[in-house]
Amino acid sequence: MARPTSEYLLSRLTQRGDSTAIKSILAVAAQPGMLSMAGGLPAPESFPAEMLRAAMDSVMSRRPSEVLQYAPTEGVSEMRDLVAGLATQTGAPCTRERALVTSGSQQGLDLITRTLVDPGDTVALEDPSYLGAVQTFQQADARLLAVPGDSEGLDTEVLEALLRDGHRPKLVYVVPHFHNPTGAVLSPQRRRHLAELSETYGFVIVEDDPYAELWFDEPRQPSIDVYTDRVVRLMSLSKTMCPGLRVAGMVGPAPVLMAASNVKQCTDLQSNTLGQHLVAETFSDAGFLTGHLTRLRSLYRAKANELESLLFSRIPQLIFGKPRGGLFLWCRLAAELALDARAFAAAAVERGVAVVPGDPFCIRVDGSRYVRLSYATLSSPQLDEATARLAAVCRDALPIRGRGTAKINFRGGDL
Ligand SMILES: Cc1ncc(COP(=O)(O)O)c(C=O)c1O
């Protein structure tokens, strides 16, 4: 007979940060036949599989004893140079010494949290926020200072008012481009304002930016580190290369990076050597990145446009801002729908479509009438089928007299 959990003397840390929302969403999404718009998975056809296969042949034939060996905690030098180069192209100049290779940006988040945050310290973040970040901060026993946002990202005026009131976050967490889940883009004015606030109040800005390169029309903005050096950048390659290798970059002020590298040493000694060499080898082809990103942008732009027009014509009760990049639509359920987001998600699952209800992302704001839809992994016929099924969910949830006649105005940028 299974023993009760209490008999295993689990630490207090394991009781903090609720991971059940993500687990149950992913379990439902993985059910056979389910059309999943739930996960944050990139499109499999976006992976540079051929390039990686060629890179594998190359590194394994030329340097097997090196690529299969232990490597420095900070990362192999080719990969650190690549991270520093990418950081320099998109922000302030960076060198290898200020670049750390992490096992995904999720590890970067964990490392920077453990490097800066003691139990009871305050972490400010946009509300709603990426679930993986919320859980990491909660597990560290941080006090979450929820800052509302809109289509221009975290509202730095509200943050300033909170700082004036005496709140003293050690770090402020932002996802500046195509925010997960809202799709917001932090405006240039707010970036500058945030940088000024970090100088005045002495916090570190953690800029987690996995979607920055997946823009549709308007190119990404430079990192906030062009305005202040109080920035730690988490540079995931999961959405622009592939998540399976678990190779990402982190750059920031040298003392912070050195401390984070000590924390990393206790965690996993290093990120996987072979994966780092594969990524560095693939990027060593000078034309790779530009061509690859151009392909990804048109892939996701087409998917986003398709979902947008399907929803627009079939489900006027889902209200969302025009997608500008990234993988997600953050949709508000019109008031006339007799379902909140959890009930909507449950009804969608019954019809074989997985979507994520908004409230797990939300700290203080009310997410009960929001759902997040990903357009990344479904094919065109699947998007067609999934939206037909969601339309049926909405029809069932309309008052009898309103069915088929609802008219809701599209309100761009309404988050
Ligand atoms: C905002 C954000 N940060 C970090 C991550 C995790 O990235 P990685 O795969 O590099 O760990 C995700 C994944 O969805 C994300 O959306």
The ligand as a Gaussian input file, in Angstrom:
#p B3LYP/6-31G(d) Opt

LIG

0 1
 C        8.338000      33.670000     -20.924000
 C        9.045000      32.357000     -20.929000
 N       10.203000      32.257000     -20.288000
 C       10.890000      31.104000     -20.258000
 C       10.394000      29.975000     -20.883000
 C       11.192000      28.703000     -20.814000
 O       12.153000      28.701000     -21.836000
 P       13.235000      27.554000     -21.980000
 O       12.660000      26.476000     -22.847000
 O       14.413000      28.222000     -22.615000
 O       13.551000      27.040000     -20.611000
 C        9.166000      30.026000     -21.558000
 C        8.609000      28.837000     -22.190000
 O        7.507000      28.774000     -22.654000
 C        8.472000      31.265000     -21.577000
 O        7.306000      31.409000     -22.204000

